[in-house]
Amino acid sequence: MNLQELNAYAVAGKVDELNLISMEGGIYLLEARMHGAAYPLSDAPGHTMQLRSVEHAREVLRSFPKLHFNLVHTVVHDEMCGLVADVEENLKVPIA
C-alpha cells in the first residue's frame, strides 16, 4: 500500500489503526491495520517505506485524517539473550 492508497482508505474510514514499528538501527516502518490484517506502507518504487523517527512519521501523515496511531516496540528477548519473554506481546504505545 502506498501513501495515496492509505489516504483514500483513511478518508473512507476503513483504517482501524496505524502502527509505527521501531526496528533495530533507528529505522521505523509504518503499517496500516484494516479488518485484522496488516498492510505495510511502501514508497513510490514499491520498497518498504523506512521512516527516521516519530516526528518524520507525523510529517508524512500531516494531511491525513485523524487515526489511531501507535508506536510499537518488538520484544527481543529471544533474539538477543536467548530468553523467552513472559509475555509474547509487543509494547504498543499510543501517540497523538
Contacts in CASP RR format, 6 or more apart in sequence:
PFRMAT RR
TARGET T0000
AUTHOR 0000-0000-0000
METHOD contacts of the structure
MODEL  1
MNLQELNAYAVAGKVDELNLISMEGGIYLLEARMHGAAYPLSDAPGHTMQ
LRSVEHAREVLRSFPKLHFNLVHTVVHDEMCGLVADVEENLKVPIA
1 9 0 8 1.000
1 32 0 8 1.000
1 39 0 8 1.000
1 40 0 8 1.000
1 41 0 8 1.000
1 42 0 8 1.000
2 41 0 8 1.000
2 42 0 8 1.000
2 43 0 8 1.000
2 44 0 8 1.000
2 46 0 8 1.000
3 41 0 8 1.000
3 60 0 8 1.000
6 15 0 8 1.000
6 32 0 8 1.000
6 39 0 8 1.000
6 41 0 8 1.000
6 64 0 8 1.000
7 63 0 8 1.000
7 64 0 8 1.000
9 15 0 8 1.000
9 32 0 8 1.000
9 34 0 8 1.000
10 64 0 8 1.000
10 65 0 8 1.000
10 67 0 8 1.000
11 65 0 8 1.000
13 65 0 8 1.000
14 34 0 8 1.000
15 32 0 8 1.000
15 33 0 8 1.000
15 34 0 8 1.000
15 67 0 8 1.000
16 33 0 8 1.000
16 34 0 8 1.000
16 35 0 8 1.000
16 36 0 8 1.000
16 68 0 8 1.000
17 32 0 8 1.000
17 33 0 8 1.000
17 67 0 8 1.000
17 68 0 8 1.000
17 69 0 8 1.000
17 70 0 8 1.000
18 30 0 8 1.000
18 31 0 8 1.000
18 32 0 8 1.000
18 33 0 8 1.000
18 61 0 8 1.000
18 67 0 8 1.000
18 68 0 8 1.000
18 69 0 8 1.000
18 70 0 8 1.000
19 30 0 8 1.000
19 31 0 8 1.000
19 33 0 8 1.000
19 38 0 8 1.000
19 70 0 8 1.000
19 71 0 8 1.000
19 72 0 8 1.000
19 92 0 8 1.000
20 28 0 8 1.000
20 29 0 8 1.000
20 30 0 8 1.000
20 51 0 8 1.000
20 54 0 8 1.000
20 57 0 8 1.000
20 69 0 8 1.000
20 70 0 8 1.000
20 71 0 8 1.000
20 72 0 8 1.000
20 95 0 8 1.000
21 28 0 8 1.000
21 29 0 8 1.000
21 30 0 8 1.000
21 31 0 8 1.000
21 72 0 8 1.000
21 74 0 8 1.000
22 28 0 8 1.000
22 71 0 8 1.000
22 72 0 8 1.000
22 73 0 8 1.000
22 74 0 8 1.000
23 29 0 8 1.000
23 74 0 8 1.000
24 76 0 8 1.000
26 52 0 8 1.000
27 50 0 8 1.000
27 51 0 8 1.000
27 52 0 8 1.000
28 50 0 8 1.000
28 51 0 8 1.000
28 52 0 8 1.000
28 53 0 8 1.000
28 54 0 8 1.000
28 56 0 8 1.000
28 57 0 8 1.000
29 40 0 8 1.000
29 41 0 8 1.000
29 48 0 8 1.000
29 49 0 8 1.000
29 50 0 8 1.000
29 51 0 8 1.000
30 40 0 8 1.000
30 41 0 8 1.000
30 49 0 8 1.000
30 51 0 8 1.000
30 57 0 8 1.000
30 60 0 8 1.000
31 38 0 8 1.000
31 39 0 8 1.000
31 40 0 8 1.000
31 41 0 8 1.000
32 38 0 8 1.000
32 39 0 8 1.000
32 41 0 8 1.000
33 39 0 8 1.000
40 48 0 8 1.000
40 49 0 8 1.000
41 48 0 8 1.000
41 49 0 8 1.000
42 48 0 8 1.000
42 49 0 8 1.000
43 49 0 8 1.000
51 57 0 8 1.000
51 60 0 8 1.000
54 71 0 8 1.000
54 95 0 8 1.000
57 69 0 8 1.000
61 67 0 8 1.000
61 69 0 8 1.000
68 94 0 8 1.000
69 94 0 8 1.000
69 95 0 8 1.000
69 96 0 8 1.000
70 92 0 8 1.000
70 93 0 8 1.000
70 94 0 8 1.000
70 95 0 8 1.000
71 92 0 8 1.000
71 93 0 8 1.000
71 94 0 8 1.000
71 95 0 8 1.000
72 90 0 8 1.000
72 91 0 8 1.000
72 92 0 8 1.000
72 93 0 8 1.000
73 90 0 8 1.000
73 91 0 8 1.000
73 93 0 8 1.000
74 90 0 8 1.000
74 91 0 8 1.000
75 85 0 8 1.000
75 87 0 8 1.000
75 88 0 8 1.000
75 89 0 8 1.000
75 90 0 8 1.000
75 91 0 8 1.000
77 83 0 8 1.000
77 84 0 8 1.000
77 85 0 8 1.000
78 84 0 8 1.000
78 85 0 8 1.000
END
